[in-house]
Amino acid sequence: MMKKEERIVIIGAGPCGLGAGWRLSELGHDNWIILEKEQYVGGLSASFTDEKGFTYDIGGHVMFSHYPYFDRVVEEALRGDYLEHQRESWIWLTDRFIPYPFQNNIRYLPKRKVIECLVGLAECWGEKRESRNFYEWILNTFGKGIARYFMLPYNRKNWGFPLTKMDHHWIAERVSVVDFKRVLTNVLYQRDDVSWGPNATFKFPLFGGTGGLFSRIADFFRDRIRLGEKVVGVDLKEKKIYLENGKGEPYDFLISTMPLDRLAEIGNPIPNEVKKAGRMLSFNGGLIVGVAFSRPTDSTKCWMYFPEKTSPFYRVTYLSNYSPKIVPDIKRYFLLLAETTYSRYRRIPKEKIVELTLEGFLNTKLIKKEDLKRIAATYTIEIDHSYPIPTLKRNEALRVLHPFFEAHNVLSRGRFGGYLYEIGNMDHSFMQGKEAVDRILLGKEETVWRLPGA
C-alpha cells in the first residue's frame, strides 16, 4: 500500500485524468496535481461557446454508461441538470434516410439492393470463416451486399485507414453483428429494428454541452488542476516531469493520459525497441464543423451516418436537439455538428472544410439552398489525435510499451493513453483513471483496462 506522502501527478484533464482526480479526492489523498496543456478541462470531451451563445462539442458525444460508479459521479456533478433521450439514429444512403443499425433495416433500400444484401448475408450465414483483418471480417460477417453499400465505405471514411491493415478483435459492442433470420423477418414484415446497442437511451447535460459535465466534475477540485502546463519531457530515472515553461515537477507515480506514441517520444531514457513500438501506433485526425442556422429545426433526429462520397463527413449530429441551451433561443435556431476524418490515407483540404461541409449538407438534404442565407454562426475545431486505430500491429506495440512504462511507475491510460479504441468512451476513460488510482493506492487489480493478450 502506498504511503501518504508519495506524490501522484496526472497528465491531462480529460475524462481519464478527471476520473483519477475524483477518486483521489474521494480517498482523501493529499499529494497530487493535474497538469493540463490547454486552458480548459475535458480533453476530447470539452465544449466551447462562442460570443453569440452557440455551444459546440468536439464531435458527437452522448452520456451512456457501463458503470454504476460513473453514473453516481454524473448524478452528483450535474444534480439533475441533464436531459434523457431515446436514440434516433439514421444512415443517409441511396438518397434516403435508413434507420440505424443499417443491417437490421435494409428493407428501406431499393428492392434490387435488398435482394443483393440478403443473398450476400445468406451466403456467409452459419459459416465460420477465418478473418485476417477488418476488411475480411466485414465480408465474412455481413456478406458482399451489406459490405458494399454500408460497412466498407463507411469504415473507410470513418477511419481514413486501410481496412486490410486493421485488426477486428476490438469490435465487441462497437459494431452490431447480424442475425440472418432477424434481418429476413424485418424485410418480410416491413418492421423497423432500431433498439440495438448500449446508447439506445442516453443523457446529455442541460448546460455547456458535453463539456458541461466535465467542467462540473473539475469544480470539485479546481485547486488541483493547473491549466496551460504542457509536458515536454518525462525523466523516468529521476521521476521528474519537465514543462514547456521550463519548470519541473517530481512524482512518485505518474498517470499519463497524453497519447502513448507521444509519451514514447518525450520519455527519457527510452530503449530503441520502445521507441520503435511507439512509432507502430497509428491514429487519425478530425475536423469538426459546427453550423448554426437561424430557423427552428424540422427534425427530431439525434445523429446520422454518411458512407457515400456526396459529403466529406462521416457523421452529423443535431446537437441542438440534445439540449435547448446549445443555442441562444431554440425557437429561432438549430445547430448541426459534422465530423470529418483526415489522415495520410485520406487527404482533406482543411482550409475548405466549412465550404465542403455545407456542400455535403445540401447534397444529403440536411438543408435547403435558402438555408445558406440563414447561417448564424460557424465554428471549426481540429484535433490531431481523433481515433486510436486498432491496427494489426497495435497489440504487439502495446505489449512492449505498457510493461516498460509501468516498470517505471507510469500508468498510461485513457482514450489515447491506453490506446484501446474499444474502451475509449467517456465512461471507460473516466473509470480507467479511477481504477489507476485504486491500483496505486489500494493495490486493486484494474478491470476496465487490460493489456491485450495478457
Stockholm file with secondary structure:
# STOCKHOLM 1.0

chainA/1-454         MMKKEERIVIIGAGPCGLGAGWRLSELGHDNWIILEKEQYVGGLSASFTDEKGFTYDIGGHVMFSHYPYFDRVVEEALRGDYLEHQRESWIWLTDRFIPYPFQNNIRYLPKRKVIECLVGLAECWGEKRESRNFYEWILNTFGKGIARYFMLPYNRKNWGFPLTKMDHHWIAERVSVVDFKRVLTNVLYQRDDVSWGPNATFKFPLFGGTGGLFSRIADFFRDRIRLGEKVVGVDLKEKKIYLENGKGEPYDFLISTMPLDRLAEIGNPIPNEVKKAGRMLSFNGGLIVGVAFSRPTDSTKCWMYFPEKTSPFYRVTYLSNYSPKIVPDIKRYFLLLAETTYSRYRRIPKEKIVELTLEGFLNTKLIKKEDLKRIAATYTIEIDHSYPIPTLKRNEALRVLHPFFEAHNVLSRGRFGGYLYEIGNMDHSFMQGKEAVDRILLGKEETVWRLPGA
#=GR chainA/1-454 SS CCCTTCCEEEECCSHHHHHHHHHHHHHTCCSEEEEESSSSSCGGGCEEECTTSCEEESSCCCBCCSCHHHHHHHHHHHTTCEEEEECCEEEEETTEEEESSGGGCGGGSCHHHHHHHHHHHHHHTTCCCCCSSHHHHHHHHHHHHHIIIIIHHHHHHHHCSCGGGBCSTTCGGGSCCCCHHHHHHHHHTTCCCCCCSTTSEEEEESSSHHHHHHHHHHGGGGGGEEETCCEEEEETTTTEEEETTSCEEECSEEEECSCHHHHHHHEESCCHHHHHHHHTCEEEEEEEEEEEESSCCCCCCCEEECCSTTCSCSEEEEGGGTCGGGSSCTTTCEEEEEEEEECSSSCCCGGGHHHHHHHHHHHTTSSCGGGGGGEEEEEEEEEEEEEEECBTTHHHHHHHHHHHHHTTTEEECSTTTTCCGGGCSHHHHHHHHHHHHHHHHHCCCCSSCCCTTC
#=GC SS_cons         CCCTTCCEEEECCSHHHHHHHHHHHHHTCCSEEEEESSSSSCGGGCEEECTTSCEEESSCCCBCCSCHHHHHHHHHHHTTCEEEEECCEEEEETTEEEESSGGGCGGGSCHHHHHHHHHHHHHHTTCCCCCSSHHHHHHHHHHHHHIIIIIHHHHHHHHCSCGGGBCSTTCGGGSCCCCHHHHHHHHHTTCCCCCCSTTSEEEEESSSHHHHHHHHHHGGGGGGEEETCCEEEEETTTTEEEETTSCEEECSEEEECSCHHHHHHHEESCCHHHHHHHHTCEEEEEEEEEEEESSCCCCCCCEEECCSTTCSCSEEEEGGGTCGGGSSCTTTCEEEEEEEEECSSSCCCGGGHHHHHHHHHHHTTSSCGGGGGGEEEEEEEEEEEEEEECBTTHHHHHHHHHHHHHTTTEEECSTTTTCCGGGCSHHHHHHHHHHHHHHHHHCCCCSSCCCTTC
//
